[in-house]
Amino acid sequence: MGLQKKIESDDFAILVEMEPPKGADVSSMVNNAQKVKGMVDAFVVPEMSNAVMRMSSLGGAMILESRGLETVMQLNCRDRNRLALQADLLAANGCGVSNVMVVKGEEPGFGDHHQARGVYDIDLVELLQVINGLQRGRDMAGIELNGAPQFLVGSTVEAGARDKSPELILEEINRLNQAGTRFFITPPLFDLAAIEAVWQRVDRETTKIIPTVLLLKSLGMARYIARNVSHTFIPDALIERIQSAPDKVRECLDIASETVGTLKQEGFSGVLLATIGWEDKLPEILKRI
């Protein structure tokens, strides 16, 4: 079953983040993806996350699709103008990519090319409107296309962010929903209480929320996120659990697996597993769930 049918039928979808390489050697990305083929509904291919230069999401998605692996191509407003964004969308669909996820993109100053300038020719809602227009058969200039692409469109929403009220988050969800978004990826979620106020008020028939489950790598990583990342809340009890565990890596794997199980039980539309370089741990997590 494809990702679109799974989301539309309210089945629990398993997405996995698969970062493209910083270089031309795609063997590690392909091998890690193929190891979990059949256990994953689609691979989300980030577009230079944290503004760090890597192979493009379009390139990574095309490579995985050529191996029979369904993907979700990320598209951001930071790096390309309206011409290039439309061209990439047409290229993606022509190469078999049918799922896209639109994001704002972090400021270039966060990354490894500090002299880079953000483009931001159009904003997130305008980009969603562009996709709608292409699917109706016309580009931004109103010119008819020779074949219209079709996409399942997703975006991100900071549900659970400590610095945003539930009301603002719900307004953003409604705005993006009206612009054509069919599923929403949240920041890493470690405590259901952080998202409860939003989760209880959304229309679950039209709003498919897919939380990110981040595999923690260490006690230090958990403490850093808790102190410094405003859109992700890690409870003290979880940090104490890792601290007291004799095998901290094993405990982090247990936490990720348990979180996925809880989210499925609570009725969420799926999860996005993010391992940030520990893709070799994916088979173990997926076998547990």
Secondary structure by P-SEA (a helix, b strand, c coil): ccaaaaaaaccbbbbbbbbbcccccaaaaaaaaaaacccccbbbbbccccccccccaaaaaaaaaaacbbbbbbbbcccccaaaaaaaaaaaaaacccbbbbcccccccccccccccccccccaaaaaaaaaaaaaccccccccccbbbbbbcccccccccccccaaaaaaaaaaaaaacccbbbbccccccccaaaaaaccccccbbbbbbbbbcccaaaaaaaacccccccccaaaaaaaaacccaaaaaaaaaaaaaaaaaaacccbbbbbccccccaaaaaaaac
